[in-house]
Amino acid sequence: MKKKSFLIIIGAVVLAAALATSVTVTAQNEYKLIRQFGKVKRVISSPGISLKLPLIESAATLPKQTLLYDLSPSDVITKDKKTMISDSYVLWKIEDPLKFAQTLNSSVESGESRINTAVYNSTKNVISSMTQDEVITSRDGELQELVMASIGDNMKQYGISLLVFETKQLDLPDDNKEAVYERMISERDNIAATYTAEGSSEAKVIRNTTDKEIAIQISEAQKQAEILRAEGEQEYMKILAQAYGEEGRSDFYSFVRSLDAVKNSMKGEDKTVILSPESPIARIFEGQP
């Protein structure tokens, strides 16, 4: 009886162990590779619990999420034989886990090695076709697009998808920085001087044009003023002629003018006016014609 119980216990333990090894759990961010005698039989992509043959099939895990690979800084040579230091990274993921397992033996490190080679060679080739100035001006987007286009679909043969290539730093060696910065400053100074000269020339043209227009307007205004003044004097003389054309009015006008003359001559403290009998003014005061 005891022997039978012992065998039952042993059988239960073996059965539990077999059940435990026949169950595999797949998380949201991973693939499960089910291997039979080392060969991949199937890939589990959906999260959950799956069954496999105990002792015959085994399960291996591959990452499903987006991965970051940081490339080591490296020297690259531009078209005009200038050395630059490229420091970049890529975002990638395993797109085809079966192909990844078959070509790279399910090794993430092997995948990163392939990525490093492809990205470095493409970066070197792209930068070697550009001058240093072109590299500097294209670092905000165009360079990344060119490198990605150069890599193309090369990584698909390993089941890898490259999502993003970004340049963290694209700089000059320390011994070249100062000379390049001075040249860039000089070029910007020349551009600024050109803009200043063009602005001064345009301002001079505008001032000359404005001064000419003002002179024309002033001349025209003076001309109109002279015309109006002449017309006013003409009208004034016409009114005087009409007002004093008759003999009585003329005598009165002469009398008023004589009074004005006497008034203007009586200045200072001495208010005495001495007139000769033959003076036109005395004749007027005497009532003689």
C-alpha positions as CSV (number, residue, x, y, z in Angstrom):
1,M,0.0,0.0,0.0
2,K,2.8,2.3,0.9
3,K,4.6,1.5,-2.3
4,K,1.5,2.3,-4.3
5,S,1.0,5.6,-2.6
6,F,4.6,6.5,-3.3
7,L,4.2,5.7,-7.0
8,I,1.1,7.9,-7.1
9,I,3.0,10.8,-5.5
10,I,5.9,10.3,-7.9
11,G,3.5,10.2,-10.9
12,A,1.7,13.4,-9.7
13,V,5.0,15.2,-9.3
14,V,6.1,14.2,-12.8
15,L,2.7,15.2,-14.2
16,A,2.9,18.6,-12.5
17,A,6.4,19.1,-13.8
18,A,5.3,18.1,-17.3
19,L,2.4,20.6,-17.2
20,A,4.7,23.3,-15.9
21,T,7.1,22.9,-18.7
22,S,4.3,22.7,-21.3
23,V,3.0,26.2,-20.5
24,T,4.7,29.4,-21.7
25,V,3.5,33.0,-21.0
26,T,4.0,35.7,-23.6
27,A,4.1,39.3,-22.4
28,Q,2.9,42.4,-24.3
29,N,6.4,43.6,-25.2
30,E,8.0,40.3,-26.4
31,Y,7.9,37.5,-28.9
32,K,8.1,33.8,-28.0
33,L,10.0,31.5,-30.2
34,I,9.0,27.8,-29.8
35,R,11.9,25.6,-30.8
36,Q,11.9,21.9,-31.3
37,F,15.4,20.3,-31.1
38,G,16.9,23.8,-31.7
39,K,14.8,24.6,-34.8
40,V,12.1,27.3,-34.6
41,K,8.8,25.7,-35.2
42,R,6.5,28.7,-34.6
43,V,6.5,32.3,-33.3
44,I,4.0,33.6,-30.7
45,S,3.3,37.3,-31.2
46,S,0.1,37.8,-29.2
47,P,0.3,38.2,-25.4
48,G,-1.1,35.3,-23.3
49,I,-0.6,31.7,-22.2
50,S,0.4,29.1,-24.8
51,L,1.2,25.3,-24.7
52,K,4.2,23.5,-25.9
53,L,5.4,19.9,-25.8
54,P,7.3,19.3,-22.6
55,L,10.9,18.1,-22.9
56,I,10.6,18.3,-26.7
57,E,9.9,22.0,-27.3
58,S,11.6,24.9,-25.6
59,A,10.7,28.7,-25.6
60,A,13.0,31.6,-26.2
61,T,12.2,35.3,-25.9
62,L,12.9,38.2,-28.2
63,P,12.0,41.9,-27.5
64,K,9.0,43.3,-29.3
65,Q,9.3,46.9,-28.2
66,T,11.4,49.7,-29.9
67,L,15.0,49.5,-29.0
68,L,17.7,52.2,-28.8
69,Y,21.2,51.7,-30.1
70,D,23.8,54.4,-29.4
71,L,26.7,54.4,-31.9
72,S,30.2,55.2,-30.7
73,P,31.5,58.6,-31.9
74,S,33.6,58.2,-35.1
75,D,35.6,60.3,-37.5
76,V,34.2,61.0,-41.0
77,I,35.8,62.8,-43.9
78,T,33.9,65.4,-46.0
79,K,34.2,65.9,-49.7
80,D,36.6,68.8,-49.2
81,K,38.8,66.6,-47.0
82,K,37.7,68.0,-43.6
83,T,37.5,65.7,-40.6
84,M,34.3,65.8,-38.6
85,I,33.1,63.7,-35.6
86,S,29.8,62.0,-35.9
87,D,27.9,60.9,-32.8
88,S,24.5,59.4,-33.5
89,Y,21.9,56.8,-32.4
90,V,19.1,54.8,-34.0
91,L,15.7,53.5,-32.9
92,W,15.0,50.0,-34.2
93,K,12.8,47.0,-33.7
94,I,12.6,43.3,-34.6
95,E,10.0,43.3,-37.4
96,D,10.3,39.6,-38.4
97,P,11.3,37.5,-35.4
98,L,11.6,34.3,-37.4
99,K,14.1,35.8,-39.9
100,F,15.9,37.5,-37.0
101,A,16.3,34.1,-35.3
102,Q,17.4,32.4,-38.5
103,T,20.0,35.0,-39.6
104,L,21.3,36.3,-36.3
105,N,20.7,33.3,-34.0
106,S,18.2,35.4,-31.9
107,S,21.1,37.6,-30.7
108,V,20.3,41.3,-30.1
109,E,24.0,42.0,-29.8
110,S,24.5,40.5,-33.4
111,G,21.6,42.7,-34.6
112,E,23.2,45.8,-33.1
113,S,26.5,44.9,-34.7
114,R,24.8,44.8,-38.1
115,I,23.1,48.1,-37.4
116,N,26.4,49.7,-36.4
117,T,28.1,48.6,-39.6
118,A,25.2,49.7,-41.9
119,V,24.7,53.1,-40.2
120,Y,28.4,53.9,-40.0
121,N,29.0,53.1,-43.7
122,S,26.0,55.0,-44.8
123,T,26.9,58.1,-42.7
124,K,30.5,58.0,-44.0
125,N,29.3,57.7,-47.7
126,V,26.8,60.5,-47.3
127,I,29.2,62.9,-45.6
128,S,32.0,62.1,-48.0
129,S,29.8,63.3,-50.9
130,M,29.2,66.7,-49.2
131,T,31.4,69.7,-48.3
132,Q,31.8,70.7,-44.7
133,D,29.6,73.7,-45.2
134,E,26.9,71.5,-46.7
135,V,27.1,69.0,-43.8
136,I,26.8,71.8,-41.2
137,T,23.8,73.4,-43.0
138,S,22.0,70.0,-43.5
139,R,22.4,68.7,-40.0
140,D,18.9,69.7,-38.9
141,G,17.1,67.1,-41.0
142,E,18.4,66.6,-44.5
143,L,21.4,64.6,-43.4
144,Q,19.3,62.1,-41.4
145,E,17.0,61.6,-44.5
146,L,20.0,61.0,-46.7
147,V,21.5,58.4,-44.3
148,M,18.2,56.6,-44.0
149,A,17.9,56.6,-47.8
150,S,21.4,55.2,-48.1
151,I,20.6,52.3,-45.7
152,G,17.4,51.6,-47.5
153,D,16.0,48.1,-46.9
154,N,19.4,46.5,-46.1
155,M,18.4,45.6,-42.6
156,K,15.2,43.8,-43.6
157,Q,17.3,40.7,-44.5
158,Y,17.8,40.3,-40.8
159,G,14.2,40.9,-39.8
160,I,15.1,44.4,-38.5
161,S,13.3,47.6,-39.1
162,L,15.2,50.9,-38.6
163,L,12.7,53.5,-37.4
164,V,14.8,56.7,-36.8
165,F,18.4,57.9,-37.3
166,E,19.4,61.0,-35.4
167,T,22.6,62.8,-35.0
168,K,23.3,63.8,-31.4
169,Q,26.5,65.7,-32.4
170,L,28.2,66.5,-35.6
171,D,31.2,68.5,-34.6
172,L,34.7,69.4,-35.6
173,P,37.9,68.2,-34.0
174,D,39.1,70.6,-31.4
175,D,42.1,71.8,-33.5
176,N,39.8,72.8,-36.4
177,K,37.0,74.5,-34.5
178,E,38.6,77.8,-33.9
179,A,39.6,78.3,-37.6
180,V,36.2,77.3,-38.8
181,Y,34.4,79.6,-36.3
182,E,36.6,82.5,-37.3
183,R,35.9,81.9,-41.0
184,M,32.1,81.6,-40.3
185,I,32.2,84.9,-38.3
186,S,34.1,86.6,-41.1
187,E,31.6,85.4,-43.7
188,R,28.7,86.6,-41.5
189,D,30.5,90.0,-41.0
190,N,30.8,90.3,-44.8
191,I,27.1,89.5,-45.3
192,A,26.2,92.1,-42.6
193,A,28.4,94.7,-44.3
194,T,26.8,94.0,-47.7
195,Y,23.3,94.4,-46.2
196,T,24.4,97.6,-44.4
197,A,25.8,99.0,-47.7
198,E,22.7,98.1,-49.6
199,G,20.5,99.6,-46.9
200,S,22.6,102.9,-46.9
201,S,22.3,103.1,-50.7
202,E,18.6,102.5,-50.6
203,A,18.2,105.1,-47.9
204,K,20.2,107.7,-49.9
205,V,18.0,107.1,-52.9
206,I,14.9,107.5,-50.8
207,R,16.3,110.7,-49.2
208,N,17.2,112.2,-52.6
209,T,13.9,111.4,-54.0
210,T,12.1,112.8,-51.0
211,D,14.2,116.0,-51.0
212,K,13.5,116.5,-54.7
213,E,9.8,116.1,-54.2
214,I,9.9,118.5,-51.3
215,A,11.8,121.1,-53.4
216,I,9.3,120.7,-56.2
217,Q,6.4,121.2,-53.8
218,I,8.0,124.2,-52.1
219,S,8.7,125.8,-55.5
220,E,5.2,125.2,-56.6
221,A,3.8,126.6,-53.4
222,Q,6.0,129.8,-53.8
223,K,4.8,130.1,-57.4
224,Q,1.2,129.9,-56.3
225,A,1.9,132.4,-53.5
226,E,3.4,134.9,-55.9
227,I,0.5,134.5,-58.2
228,L,-2.0,135.0,-55.4
229,R,0.0,138.0,-54.1
230,A,0.0,139.6,-57.6
231,E,-3.7,138.9,-58.0
232,G,-4.3,140.4,-54.5
233,E,-2.3,143.6,-55.3
234,Q,-4.1,143.9,-58.6
235,E,-7.4,143.6,-56.9
236,Y,-6.3,146.0,-54.3
237,M,-5.3,148.6,-56.8
238,K,-8.5,148.1,-58.7
239,I,-10.5,148.6,-55.5
240,L,-8.5,151.8,-54.8
241,A,-9.1,153.1,-58.3
242,Q,-12.8,152.5,-57.9
243,A,-12.9,154.0,-54.4
244,Y,-11.0,157.2,-55.2
245,G,-11.6,157.6,-58.9
246,E,-14.1,160.5,-58.3
247,E,-12.7,164.0,-57.5
248,G,-14.2,164.2,-54.0
249,R,-13.0,160.9,-52.9
250,S,-9.6,161.6,-54.3
251,D,-9.3,164.8,-52.2
252,F,-10.4,162.9,-49.1
253,Y,-7.8,160.2,-49.8
254,S,-5.1,162.9,-50.2
255,F,-6.3,164.5,-46.9
256,V,-6.0,161.2,-45.1
257,R,-2.6,160.5,-46.5
258,S,-1.5,164.0,-45.4
259,L,-2.7,163.3,-41.9
260,D,-0.8,160.0,-41.8
261,A,2.4,161.8,-42.9
262,V,2.0,164.4,-40.2
263,K,1.4,161.8,-37.6
264,N,4.5,159.8,-38.6
265,S,6.6,163.0,-38.4
266,M,5.5,163.9,-34.9
267,K,7.8,161.7,-32.9
268,G,9.6,162.2,-29.6
269,E,8.6,164.9,-27.0
270,D,8.4,167.7,-29.6
271,K,4.8,167.6,-31.0
272,T,5.1,170.8,-33.0
273,V,5.0,170.7,-36.8
274,I,6.1,173.7,-38.8
275,L,4.9,173.9,-42.4
276,S,5.7,176.4,-45.1
277,P,2.8,178.1,-46.8
278,E,3.7,176.3,-50.0
279,S,3.6,172.9,-48.4
280,P,0.9,170.6,-49.9
281,I,-0.1,169.6,-46.4
282,A,-0.5,173.2,-45.3
283,R,-2.6,173.9,-48.3
284,I,-4.9,171.0,-47.4
285,F,-5.3,172.3,-43.8
286,E,-6.0,175.8,-45.2
287,G,-8.7,174.3,-47.4
288,Q,-6.9,175.3,-50.6
289,P,-6.8,173.0,-53.6
